[in-house]
Amino acid sequence: MTFVKNELKMFKRILSPELPEGFESQKQDKEVVDAEDEKQESSVREGALKITLHFLRKMNQKELADTLEKSSLLYQ
């Protein structure tokens, strides 16, 4: 659950007006983990992203959803 909360906080930083700063600080926070943990985190991250994008679009926040989606491609 903590991992999902951290992912949502990262999405919030990405969507903040200071996009480059938020994205750079997020990249610096990323830890090196073993292959299995990385696989599980990637799966959870993808799920959290899909859910967040779905809710943003349902809330008619297409621009924010697009920004998050594009930024997440850089993050991967």
Secondary structure, DSSP 8 states (H G I E B T S, - for coil): -HHHHHHHHHHHHHHSS-HHHHHHHHHHH-----HHHHHHHHHHHHHHHHHHHHHHHHTT-HHHHHHHHHHHHHH-
